[in-house]
Amino acid sequence: MKKTVLAVLITACIAAPAGYFAGQQQPTPHPAQQRTVLYWYDPMVPDQRFDKPGKSPFMDMQLVPRYADETPASGGVSVSARQQQNLGMTTAAVEKRVLASDFRAFATVTTDERSIQSVPAPAAGVVEKLFVRAPQQWVKKGDALVQLWVPQWTTAQQEFLAVRQLGDSALTRAARERLGLQFMPETIIRAVERSGKPQTRLTLRANSDGYVVKLDAREGAQVAATQTLLELASLDPVWLVIDYPQTQAQALAVGSDVIATLAGLPGELFHGRVSELLPQLETTTRTLKARIVLDNPQQKLKPGMFLTVTLPPSQQQPAVLAIPEEALIDTGETSRVLVATGEGHFRPVNVSVGRTAQGFAEVLSGLQEGDRVVTSGQFLIDSEASLRSALPEQQPAAQQRQTYQATGVVKAIGQGSITLSHQPIPALNWGAMTMDFALKQPIAGIAPGDKVMFSFTLDDKEGAVITHLMAQQEGMK
């Protein structure tokens, strides 16, 4: 027992110094490394910097510090997960999809003017009988239209008959050709040859089915040679001239197939194609026009009917690179998006966009499939990126203008302008007021009474010009 106690004491004496020295050799923890604060700012008004913490003079919130190590070496901005949640930030993948255009237009059926046929008098004469009595009268192919008496043909036909009796084939052929030079139809010349008597009465007939567009002849009236007696038009095909907005200019092309429907004939489809894209822009409505040739074999469509025109679903359209429209930040001169590069880092990228459909925009350049773009909350990030010169130069420095941010309430929206009741703007020494701002681009999803966040510049000619405008999210003051 004594030996055991003695061994324990010896071991303790040896271990104590060893533990002391081991403790002396361990590194002494240093105080936490201090992060350098560049400035404090309000995330809602990021271009205003403060040299000390406190409460924001603009919003009911505390100022946020901007640290020196928060600036990514590759440019852009970094946003923590908590800030992303507070801002309600969302992202979407850049992917290929078929942009089927939601094209819809309205048009009225009109006569195909290329089908209009003029029925002239072949020679001076008298209208002996009129078989059509009024415009819009239907006729079929071969129906009699007008009977003319042409007395001046008598002399020429008698001379032809006299030459024919001489038996000289050459003279007979020459005399027959002279009859044709007087616009005498072949049917009349043959009747003269068969009967041996002058034929001075001519019946004009319809060459195809249609209706009378114009009637200028009356029974007993004298008419001159080549004078138009009436005009006929066909109803297969018919014309549609549609008006469509400039934003859908790429939806139509010459040769595009279209489908037309009529409320009076539910379930029945009429197929046509774009014949011409008319060059004239309608100045009152700012719309383009296209002429459509519509098949009407059963002649169910009549001039004056109102049709709805759409594009057929096409399986041949190729998939294109597309992003949600809300991801675009339109500056008026260029478009850009914020690309999420991972770990809360966002990089602004200039993009070129094509047509839009179904809430998506075609990307022509600037992005690759699989990239993720910010679709919500990008307004504040873009403002911060602009403040820290993370964006590429859009124009020479001499032409750049100072941008100001503020919040307010929409009072009215007009053509090219918006009235906002905004909070104070210290950078301009402006107090809270209600004033008009110029709008370069039309806005969607914003109505009077909405709370908004916006950026603007000051122009010598146009005054305050909106550059960014978005609805203020719930929970932000």
C-alpha positions in Angstrom: 0.0 0.0 0.0 2.8 2.4 0.9 4.6 1.6 -2.4 1.5 2.5 -4.4 1.0 5.8 -2.6 4.7 6.7 -3.1 4.5 5.9 -6.9 1.5 8.2 -7.3 3.3 11.1 -5.5 6.4 10.7 -7.7 4.3 10.6 -10.8 2.4 13.8 -9.7 5.7 15.6 -9.0 7.0 14.8 -12.5 3.8 15.6 -14.3 3.3 19.0 -12.6 6.4 20.7 -14.1 5.7 19.1 -17.5 2.2 20.5 -17.5 3.4 23.9 -16.5 5.9 24.0 -19.3 3.4 22.7 -21.8 1.0 25.4 -20.8 3.7 28.0 -21.3 4.4 26.8 -24.8 0.7 27.0 -26.0 0.0 30.2 -28.0 -1.8 32.9 -26.2 -5.1 33.8 -28.1 -5.0 37.2 -29.6 -7.9 39.6 -29.6 -10.4 39.2 -32.6 -9.1 40.9 -35.6 -10.9 44.3 -36.1 -12.7 44.8 -39.5 -12.2 48.2 -41.0 -15.5 50.1 -41.5 -15.4 52.3 -44.6 -18.7 54.1 -43.9 -22.3 53.5 -42.7 -25.2 53.7 -45.1 -29.0 53.2 -45.5 -29.7 50.2 -47.8 -32.7 52.1 -49.1 -30.6 55.2 -50.0 -27.2 53.7 -50.7 -25.6 56.7 -52.2 -25.7 58.6 -48.9 -22.8 57.8 -46.6 -22.4 58.5 -42.9 -19.2 58.6 -40.8 -20.7 57.0 -37.7 -23.5 54.5 -36.8 -27.0 55.6 -35.9 -30.5 55.7 -37.1 -31.2 56.5 -40.7 -32.7 60.0 -41.3 -34.6 58.5 -44.3 -36.1 55.3 -43.0 -37.1 53.9 -39.6 -34.0 51.6 -39.5 -30.4 51.5 -38.3 -27.5 52.4 -40.6 -25.6 49.4 -41.9 -21.7 49.4 -41.9 -19.8 48.9 -45.1 -16.6 47.0 -44.4 -13.4 47.2 -46.5 -13.2 43.4 -46.9 -16.7 43.3 -48.4 -15.5 44.5 -51.8 -14.9 41.5 -54.1 -11.7 41.6 -56.0 -13.5 40.7 -59.2 -16.0 43.6 -59.0 -19.7 43.5 -58.2 -21.2 43.4 -54.7 -21.6 40.9 -51.9 -24.8 40.5 -50.0 -25.1 38.3 -46.9 -27.7 35.6 -46.7 -29.6 37.6 -44.0 -29.7 40.8 -46.3 -30.8 38.7 -49.2 -33.7 37.4 -47.1 -34.6 40.9 -45.9 -34.6 42.2 -49.5 -36.7 39.3 -50.7 -34.1 38.4 -53.3 -34.8 35.7 -55.8 -32.8 34.3 -58.7 -33.7 32.3 -61.9 -31.6 30.2 -64.2 -30.8 31.3 -67.7 -32.3 28.5 -69.9 -33.4 27.7 -73.4 -37.1 27.8 -74.0 -39.5 28.3 -76.9 -41.0 31.8 -76.9 -44.4 31.3 -78.4 -45.8 34.7 -79.0 -49.1 35.6 -77.4 -50.2 37.5 -80.5 -53.8 38.6 -80.8 -55.2 41.3 -83.1 -58.6 42.3 -84.4 -59.5 43.1 -88.0 -62.5 43.7 -90.3 -63.0 41.6 -93.5 -62.6 43.6 -96.7 -62.6 42.8 -100.3 -59.4 41.5 -101.9 -58.7 44.4 -104.2 -56.5 42.3 -106.4 -59.6 40.2 -107.3 -61.6 43.2 -108.6 -62.3 42.9 -112.3 -63.4 45.8 -114.5 -66.0 45.2 -117.2 -65.5 47.8 -119.9 -67.4 48.6 -123.1 -65.2 47.2 -126.0 -66.5 49.9 -128.4 -68.8 52.9 -128.4 -72.4 52.0 -128.3 -75.7 52.0 -126.4 -76.7 49.9 -123.3 -79.7 48.0 -124.6 -80.2 45.8 -121.6 -78.9 45.6 -118.1 -79.0 42.2 -116.3 -77.6 43.5 -113.0 -79.6 46.3 -111.3 -77.6 47.4 -108.2 -74.3 47.1 -106.4 -73.7 44.1 -104.1 -75.7 41.9 -106.4 -74.4 38.3 -106.6 -73.5 36.8 -110.0 -72.1 33.4 -111.0 -69.6 32.6 -113.7 -71.2 32.9 -117.1 -74.1 35.1 -116.0 -75.1 37.8 -118.4 -74.3 41.3 -117.2 -74.9 43.9 -120.0 -76.2 43.8 -123.6 -74.7 46.4 -125.9 -75.7 47.6 -129.3 -72.6 48.7 -131.3 -73.8 50.2 -134.7 -70.3 51.2 -135.7 -69.4 47.5 -136.2 -71.8 47.2 -139.1 -69.6 48.7 -141.8 -66.5 46.8 -140.9 -68.4 43.5 -140.8 -70.0 44.1 -144.2 -66.6 44.8 -145.7 -65.3 41.5 -144.2 -68.2 39.6 -145.7 -67.7 41.2 -149.2 -63.9 40.3 -149.1 -64.7 36.8 -148.0 -66.9 36.3 -151.1 -63.9 37.1 -153.3 -62.3 33.8 -152.2 -58.9 35.3 -151.7 -57.6 33.8 -148.4 -55.0 36.4 -147.9 -57.4 39.3 -148.2 -60.0 37.4 -146.1 -57.4 36.9 -143.3 -56.4 40.6 -143.4 -60.0 41.7 -143.3 -60.6 39.4 -140.3 -57.6 40.8 -138.4 -59.1 44.4 -138.9 -62.2 43.2 -137.1 -60.1 42.2 -134.1 -58.3 45.6 -134.1 -61.7 47.2 -133.4 -61.9 45.2 -130.1 -64.5 42.9 -131.7 -64.7 39.7 -129.5 -63.9 36.4 -131.2 -67.4 35.2 -130.5 -68.8 38.0 -132.6 -66.4 37.4 -135.5 -67.4 33.7 -135.6 -71.1 34.6 -135.5 -70.5 36.8 -138.5 -68.8 34.0 -140.3 -71.5 31.5 -139.5 -74.5 33.7 -140.3 -73.1 35.8 -143.1 -74.8 38.8 -141.5 -73.5 41.7 -139.4 -73.6 41.1 -135.7 -73.9 44.4 -133.7 -75.2 43.2 -130.4 -72.9 42.0 -127.7 -73.7 40.4 -124.3 -70.9 40.7 -121.7 -70.8 37.9 -119.1 -69.1 37.3 -115.7 -65.8 35.5 -115.9 -66.1 34.2 -112.3 -68.3 34.1 -109.2 -68.5 37.3 -107.3 -70.6 40.3 -106.6 -71.0 43.8 -108.1 -68.7 46.3 -106.5 -69.5 49.2 -108.7 -72.2 49.8 -111.3 -71.9 52.8 -113.6 -74.2 51.7 -116.5 -77.9 52.4 -117.1 -80.2 51.1 -119.8 -80.4 53.5 -122.7 -77.2 55.2 -121.9 -74.5 55.8 -124.5 -71.1 54.6 -123.6 -67.7 55.3 -125.1 -65.1 52.7 -126.0 -63.2 51.3 -123.0 -65.6 53.0 -120.6 -66.1 51.0 -117.4 -69.6 49.7 -117.1 -69.3 47.8 -113.8 -66.8 46.1 -111.4 -66.9 42.6 -110.0 -65.1 41.2 -107.0 -64.5 37.7 -105.6 -64.9 36.6 -102.0 -62.3 33.9 -102.1 -59.9 34.9 -100.8 -60.7 38.0 -98.7 -58.4 40.6 -97.0 -57.8 41.5 -93.4 -55.8 44.5 -92.4 -54.7 44.2 -88.8 -53.2 46.7 -86.3 -50.7 45.4 -83.9 -48.3 47.1 -81.4 -44.7 47.9 -82.1 -43.6 45.6 -79.3 -44.9 42.6 -81.4 -43.1 43.7 -84.6 -41.1 40.5 -84.6 -44.1 38.2 -84.3 -45.2 38.7 -87.9 -43.3 38.2 -91.2 -44.3 37.9 -94.8 -45.6 34.4 -95.3 -46.5 33.8 -91.6 -49.6 31.6 -91.1 -52.5 33.0 -89.1 -55.8 31.7 -87.7 -58.9 33.9 -87.6 -62.1 33.2 -85.7 -65.5 34.7 -85.9 -67.9 35.1 -82.9 -70.8 34.2 -85.1 -69.3 30.9 -86.1 -67.9 29.4 -82.9 -65.4 26.6 -83.3 -64.7 27.3 -87.0 -61.2 28.4 -88.0 -60.2 30.4 -91.0 -56.6 30.0 -92.2 -54.6 32.7 -93.9 -51.1 34.1 -94.4 -49.5 37.5 -94.1 -49.3 38.9 -97.6 -47.6 42.3 -96.8 -46.3 44.2 -93.8 -47.5 47.7 -94.6 -44.8 50.4 -94.3 -47.0 53.1 -92.8 -47.2 53.5 -89.1 -50.6 54.6 -87.7 -49.7 57.8 -86.0 -52.8 58.1 -83.8 -52.5 54.7 -82.2 -48.7 54.1 -82.8 -49.4 50.7 -84.3 -48.2 48.8 -87.3 -50.3 47.3 -90.0 -50.2 44.0 -91.8 -52.3 42.7 -94.8 -53.5 39.1 -94.5 -55.0 37.0 -97.3 -57.7 34.7 -95.8 -59.0 31.6 -97.5 -62.8 31.7 -97.8 -63.8 28.8 -100.1 -67.4 28.6 -98.9 -67.7 32.4 -98.8 -68.9 32.5 -95.2 -66.9 35.6 -94.6 -68.5 38.8 -95.8 -67.0 42.3 -96.0 -67.5 44.1 -92.7 -67.3 41.1 -90.4 -65.1 41.5 -87.3 -62.5 38.7 -86.7 -60.0 37.8 -84.1 -56.5 36.9 -85.4 -54.0 34.7 -83.6 -50.8 32.8 -84.5 -51.1 29.0 -84.7 -49.0 27.0 -82.2 -45.8 26.2 -84.0 -43.7 23.2 -83.1 -41.0 24.3 -85.5 -39.8 27.3 -83.4 -36.3 26.8 -82.1 -35.6 27.2 -78.4 -33.7 30.4 -77.5 -31.8 31.5 -74.5 -34.2 33.4 -72.2 -34.5 35.1 -68.8 -37.6 36.4 -66.9 -38.4 40.0 -68.0 -38.3 41.2 -64.4 -34.6 40.4 -64.3 -33.8 43.2 -66.8 -32.6 46.5 -65.5 -33.3 49.0 -68.4 -31.3 52.2 -68.2 -32.9 53.7 -71.3 -29.8 53.2 -73.4 -28.7 49.7 -72.4 -30.0 46.7 -70.5 -28.2 44.7 -67.8 -28.8 42.0 -65.3 -27.2 40.9 -62.0 -25.6 37.5 -62.2 -25.2 35.5 -59.0 -21.7 34.0 -59.0 -21.9 32.2 -55.7 -21.4 32.8 -51.9 -23.5 36.0 -52.0 -21.6 37.7 -54.7 -23.4 39.4 -57.6 -21.9 40.7 -60.7 -23.6 43.2 -63.2 -23.5 42.2 -66.8 -24.6 44.1 -69.9 -27.0 42.1 -72.1 -28.6 42.4 -75.5 -32.2 41.2 -75.6 -34.5 40.2 -78.5 -38.2 39.5 -78.6 -40.3 39.0 -75.4 -43.2 36.6 -74.9 -44.9 34.9 -71.9 -43.0 37.0 -69.4 -39.6 36.0 -70.8 -37.0 37.9 -72.9 -34.7 36.4 -75.4 -31.0 36.9 -74.6 -28.9 37.6 -77.7 -25.5 38.2 -75.9 -24.0 38.6 -72.4 -25.2 35.4 -70.7 -24.7 31.6 -71.0 -27.1 28.8 -70.3 -27.0 27.9 -66.6 -26.2 31.4 -65.3 -28.4 32.6 -62.5 -29.8 36.1 -62.6 -31.5 38.1 -59.9 -35.2 38.6 -60.5 -36.2 40.4 -57.3 -34.4 42.9 -55.2 -31.9 43.7 -57.9 -32.8 47.4 -57.7 -30.9 48.0 -54.5 -28.0 45.8 -55.5 -27.7 47.6 -58.8 -27.8 51.0 -57.0 -25.0 49.8 -54.7 -23.0 48.4 -57.6 -23.3 51.7 -59.5 -22.2 53.6 -56.4 -19.1 51.5 -56.0 -18.2 51.7 -59.7 -18.7 48.0 -60.2 -20.5 48.5 -63.4 -18.7 48.9 -66.8 -18.8 52.4 -68.2 -21.9 53.0 -70.2 -21.0 56.4 -71.6 -18.1 58.9 -71.4 -17.6 60.5 -68.0 -18.4 63.9 -69.4 -21.9 62.6 -70.2 -22.6 60.8 -66.9 -25.1 62.3 -64.5 -25.5 62.1 -60.8 -28.2 59.5 -59.8 -30.4 60.1 -56.8 -32.5 57.5 -54.9 -35.7 58.0 -52.9 -39.0 56.4 -52.0 -42.5 57.7 -52.4 -46.1 57.1 -53.3 -47.5 57.1 -56.9 -50.1 59.8 -57.3 -50.7 59.6 -61.0 -49.3 58.1 -64.2 -49.5 59.9 -67.5 -48.1 59.7 -71.0 -44.3 59.9 -70.5 -44.5 61.1 -66.9 -45.4 60.0 -63.3 -46.4 62.1 -60.3 -44.7 61.0 -57.0 -45.1 62.2 -53.4 -41.6 61.5 -52.3 -39.7 61.7 -49.0 -36.9 64.3 -48.4 -33.8 64.0 -50.6 -30.9 65.5 -48.6 -28.4 65.3 -51.5 -30.5 67.9 -53.3 -31.7 69.7 -50.2 -35.2 68.8 -51.2 -37.9 68.3 -48.6 -40.8 66.0 -48.9 -43.0 67.1 -51.8 -45.2 65.9 -54.7 -43.8 66.5 -58.1 -43.7 65.2 -61.7 -40.9 63.0 -63.0 -40.3 62.2 -66.7 -40.6 58.5 -67.8 -38.3 57.3 -70.6 -39.9 53.8 -70.7 -43.4 52.7 -70.0 -43.9 50.9 -66.7 -46.0 47.8 -65.8 -47.4 46.6 -62.5 -47.4 50.1 -60.9 -50.6 51.9 -60.1 -51.6 55.1 -58.3 -51.4 54.5 -54.5 -48.4 52.1 -54.7 -45.3 52.7 -52.6 -42.2 52.7 -54.8 -38.5 53.0 -54.7 -37.0 54.9 -57.5 -33.8 56.5 -58.9 -33.6 59.6 -61.1 -31.3 62.0 -62.7 -31.6 65.7 -63.4 -31.6 66.9 -67.0 -31.4 70.5 -68.1 -34.2 70.0 -70.6 -36.5 67.3 -69.2 -36.0 68.0 -65.5 -36.1 64.9 -63.2 -36.0 61.7 -65.2 -36.8 58.3 -63.8 -34.0 55.7 -64.4 -35.3 52.9 -62.1 -38.7 52.3 -60.6 -40.0 49.4 -58.6 -42.7 48.6 -56.0 -41.5 48.8 -52.4 -41.7 45.4 -50.8 -43.9 44.7 -47.8 -42.1 45.2 -44.5 -39.9 48.1 -45.8 -40.7 51.6 -44.7 
